[in-house]
């Protein structure tokens, strides 16, 4: 080989080696970039899979929530419907109760008017007819009904009780309470005290109603309060006269109202 060829060969070898080195370095760089991209793709796929799984779980939860919400809504609608029906039913019962109260009050007012008319010929100082607490109170003085310290009805008393009995026989749904009262002056004839006298007077009227006037004893309560329920002072003769009285208390039968009240509680 001549001297000219040697330098050329050396240059060629240098260029070849240099080229080979550059290509190797570039290859390694590209390979590193590829690995990085592969890793990124793998990470992206894993991340996408996680996201997909999360979306599926959320979707299931949402479907479950919708189903539960639908059931709760249907249950709520059912409850509201039942409550509406219950309220409507209760309102209907209350209206019926109000109607029955009004009917009862009208019957009491008619009863008062009828009794007042039946007793119109008696002195108003000796009797009164009034409505209190849904009941008719007939208050009869002892002077109208009985001799002093006696439980035997006099003629005018028999007549007054007869007029009351006529009305009661035409109103069979009326319950009757007879309550005797006295003043505080003690007695010593026949009866041990005023309490016994007041009870005896009530029993006399009750027996007259059930006996001669054929009113059922199941409708009647007879009792005496003695001097313990005064309506006036016992220090004056006028006050004592007001306290010596017998009350006939007439109450309408409340069975229908009580039944409606029981139903309205449900």
C-alpha positions as CSV (number, residue, x, y, z in Angstrom):
1,X,0.0,0.0,0.0
2,X,1.4,3.3,-1.0
3,X,1.7,6.3,1.3
4,X,-1.4,8.0,-0.3
5,X,-3.8,5.1,0.5
6,X,-3.0,4.9,4.1
7,X,-4.3,8.3,5.1
8,X,-7.5,7.7,3.1
9,X,-8.1,4.4,4.8
10,X,-7.6,6.0,8.2
11,X,-10.1,8.7,7.4
12,X,-12.6,6.2,6.2
13,X,-12.3,4.2,9.4
14,X,-12.6,7.3,11.5
15,X,-15.8,8.3,9.7
16,X,-17.2,4.7,10.0
17,X,-16.5,4.5,13.7
18,X,-17.9,8.0,14.2
19,X,-21.0,7.2,12.3
20,X,-21.5,3.9,14.1
21,X,-21.2,5.7,17.5
22,X,-23.7,8.3,16.6
23,X,-26.2,5.6,15.4
24,X,-25.8,3.6,18.6
25,X,-26.4,6.6,20.7
26,X,-29.4,7.6,18.8
27,X,-30.7,4.1,19.0
28,X,-30.3,4.0,22.7
29,X,-32.1,7.3,22.9
30,X,-35.0,6.1,20.8
31,X,-35.2,2.9,22.7
32,X,-35.4,4.9,25.9
33,X,-38.1,7.1,24.5
34,X,-40.0,4.0,23.3
35,X,-39.9,2.4,26.7
36,X,-41.1,5.6,28.2
37,X,-44.0,5.7,25.8
38,X,-44.8,2.1,26.4
39,X,-44.8,2.8,30.1
40,X,-47.0,5.8,29.6
41,X,-49.4,3.8,27.4
42,X,-49.5,1.1,30.1
43,X,-50.2,3.6,32.8
44,X,-52.8,5.3,30.7
45,X,-54.5,1.9,30.1
46,X,-54.4,1.1,33.8
47,X,-55.7,4.5,34.7
48,X,-58.5,4.2,32.1
49,X,-59.4,0.8,33.5
50,X,-59.6,2.2,37.0
51,X,-61.7,5.1,35.7
52,X,-64.0,2.6,33.9
53,X,-64.3,0.5,37.0
54,X,-65.1,3.6,39.0
55,X,-67.7,4.7,36.4
56,X,-69.3,1.3,36.6
57,X,-69.5,1.4,40.4
58,X,-71.0,4.9,40.3
59,X,-73.5,3.8,37.7
60,X,-74.5,0.8,39.8
61,X,-74.8,3.0,42.9
62,X,-76.8,5.5,41.0
63,X,-79.1,2.8,39.6
64,X,-79.5,1.4,43.2
65,X,-80.2,4.9,44.4
66,X,-82.8,5.5,41.7
67,X,-84.5,2.2,42.6
68,X,-84.5,3.0,46.3
69,X,-85.7,6.5,45.7
70,X,-88.5,5.1,43.5
71,X,-89.5,2.7,46.2
72,X,-89.4,5.4,48.9
73,X,-91.4,7.7,46.7
74,X,-94.0,5.1,46.1
75,X,-94.1,4.2,49.8
76,X,-94.4,7.9,50.6
77,X,-97.2,8.4,48.1
78,X,-98.9,5.3,49.6
79,X,-98.6,6.7,53.1
80,X,-99.8,10.1,52.0
81,X,-102.7,8.6,50.2
82,X,-103.6,6.5,53.3
83,X,-103.2,9.7,55.5
84,X,-105.5,11.6,53.2
85,X,-108.0,8.8,53.4
86,X,-107.7,8.7,57.2
87,X,-108.1,12.5,57.4
88,X,-111.0,12.5,55.1
89,X,-112.6,9.7,57.2
90,X,-111.9,11.5,60.5
91,X,-113.3,14.8,59.0
92,X,-116.4,12.9,58.0
93,X,-116.8,11.5,61.5
94,X,-116.2,15.0,63.1
95,X,-118.9,16.4,60.8
96,X,-121.2,13.7,61.9
97,X,-120.3,14.4,65.5
98,X,-121.0,18.1,65.1
99,X,-124.3,17.3,63.4
100,X,-125.2,15.0,66.3
101,X,-124.2,17.7,68.8
102,X,-126.4,20.2,67.1
103,X,-129.2,17.7,66.9
104,X,-128.8,16.9,70.6
105,X,-128.8,20.6,71.5
106,X,-131.9,21.2,69.4
107,X,-133.6,18.3,71.3
108,X,-132.6,19.8,74.6
109,X,-133.9,23.3,73.6
110,X,-137.2,21.7,72.5
111,X,-137.5,19.8,75.7
112,X,-137.0,23.0,77.7
113,X,-139.6,24.8,75.7
114,X,-142.1,21.9,76.1
115,X,-141.5,21.7,79.9
116,X,-141.8,25.4,80.3
117,X,-145.1,25.3,78.4
118,X,-146.3,22.3,80.5
119,X,-145.5,24.1,83.8
120,X,-146.7,27.6,82.7
121,X,-149.6,27.6,85.2
122,X,-147.3,27.3,88.2
123,X,-145.8,30.3,90.0
124,X,-142.4,31.2,88.6
125,X,-141.2,31.8,92.1
126,X,-141.7,28.2,92.9
127,X,-140.1,26.7,89.8
128,X,-137.6,27.4,87.0
129,X,-136.6,25.6,83.8
130,X,-133.2,26.3,82.3
131,X,-130.5,24.7,80.2
132,X,-127.0,24.2,81.7
133,X,-124.2,22.1,80.3
134,X,-126.4,20.5,77.7
135,X,-129.0,19.4,80.3
136,X,-132.4,20.7,81.3
137,X,-132.7,21.6,85.0
138,X,-136.2,21.8,86.6
139,X,-135.9,23.4,90.0
140,X,-139.0,23.0,92.2
141,X,-139.3,24.7,95.6
142,X,-140.1,22.6,98.7
143,X,-143.2,24.9,99.2
144,X,-144.6,23.7,95.8
145,X,-143.9,20.0,96.4
146,X,-143.9,19.1,100.1
147,X,-145.2,20.2,103.5
148,X,-142.4,21.4,105.9
149,X,-140.0,18.6,107.0
150,X,-142.1,16.1,105.0
151,X,-141.4,13.8,102.0
152,X,-145.0,13.4,101.1
153,X,-146.1,15.3,98.0
154,X,-148.9,17.7,98.4
155,X,-151.7,18.2,95.8
156,X,-149.9,20.9,93.8
157,X,-146.7,18.9,93.9
158,X,-148.5,15.8,92.5
159,X,-149.8,18.0,89.7
160,X,-146.5,19.5,88.9
161,X,-144.7,16.1,88.8
162,X,-147.6,14.8,86.6
163,X,-147.0,17.5,84.1
164,X,-143.3,16.7,84.0
165,X,-144.1,13.0,83.6
166,X,-146.3,13.6,80.6
167,X,-143.3,15.2,78.8
168,X,-140.9,12.5,79.9
169,X,-143.2,9.7,78.6
170,X,-143.0,11.4,75.1
171,X,-139.2,11.7,75.3
172,X,-138.0,8.2,76.1
173,X,-134.3,8.9,75.3
174,X,-134.1,11.3,78.2
175,X,-132.3,10.2,81.4
176,X,-133.6,11.5,84.7
177,X,-131.8,12.5,87.9
178,X,-133.7,13.7,90.9
179,X,-131.6,15.5,93.5
180,X,-133.0,16.8,96.8
181,X,-131.7,19.9,98.6
182,X,-132.3,21.5,102.0
183,X,-131.2,24.5,104.1
184,X,-128.9,24.2,107.1
185,X,-131.7,24.3,109.8
186,X,-131.6,21.0,111.6
187,X,-134.7,18.8,111.8
188,X,-135.8,16.2,114.4
189,X,-139.1,14.9,113.2
190,X,-139.1,11.5,111.5
191,X,-135.7,12.0,109.7
192,X,-132.4,11.9,111.4
193,X,-131.0,14.9,109.4
194,X,-131.5,17.1,106.4
195,X,-129.5,14.7,104.2
196,X,-132.0,11.9,104.9
197,X,-134.9,14.2,104.2
198,X,-133.5,15.4,100.9
199,X,-133.0,11.8,99.8
200,X,-136.4,10.7,100.9
201,X,-138.0,13.5,98.9
202,X,-136.1,12.4,95.8
203,X,-137.2,8.8,96.3
204,X,-140.9,9.9,96.7
205,X,-140.7,11.6,93.3
206,X,-138.9,8.6,91.7
207,X,-141.5,6.2,93.0
208,X,-144.3,8.4,91.7
209,X,-142.7,8.5,88.2
210,X,-142.1,4.7,88.0
211,X,-145.4,3.8,89.7
212,X,-148.3,5.9,88.6
213,X,-146.6,7.3,85.5
214,X,-144.9,4.1,84.3
215,X,-141.5,5.6,83.6
216,X,-138.8,3.0,83.5
217,X,-136.6,2.9,86.6
218,X,-133.6,2.4,84.3
219,X,-133.8,6.0,83.4
220,X,-133.9,7.4,86.9
221,X,-131.3,8.2,89.6
222,X,-132.6,9.5,92.9
223,X,-130.3,11.1,95.5
224,X,-130.1,13.7,98.2
225,X,-127.5,16.5,98.7
226,X,-128.9,17.8,102.0
227,X,-127.5,21.3,102.8
228,X,-124.2,20.8,101.0
229,X,-125.0,22.4,97.6
230,X,-126.7,25.7,98.5
231,X,-127.4,28.3,95.8
232,X,-127.9,31.1,98.4
233,X,-126.8,32.2,101.8
234,X,-128.5,30.3,104.7
235,X,-128.3,33.3,107.0
236,X,-131.6,34.7,105.8
237,X,-135.1,33.2,105.3
238,X,-135.1,34.2,101.7
239,X,-131.8,32.4,101.1
240,X,-132.9,29.3,103.0
241,X,-136.1,29.2,101.0
242,X,-134.1,29.1,97.7
243,X,-131.9,26.3,99.1
244,X,-134.9,24.1,100.0
245,X,-135.6,22.7,96.5
246,X,-135.7,19.6,94.5
247,X,-134.0,19.4,91.1
248,X,-135.0,17.2,88.2
249,X,-132.1,17.1,85.8
250,X,-132.8,15.8,82.4
251,X,-130.0,14.5,80.2
252,X,-130.3,13.4,76.6
253,X,-129.0,9.9,75.8
254,X,-125.4,10.4,74.7
255,X,-124.7,6.9,73.3
256,X,-124.6,8.1,69.7
257,X,-122.2,10.9,70.5
258,X,-120.0,8.7,72.6
259,X,-119.8,6.2,69.7
260,X,-118.8,9.0,67.3
261,X,-116.2,10.2,69.8
262,X,-114.7,6.8,70.1
263,X,-114.5,6.4,66.3
264,X,-112.9,9.9,65.9
265,X,-110.0,8.8,68.2
266,X,-109.0,6.1,65.8
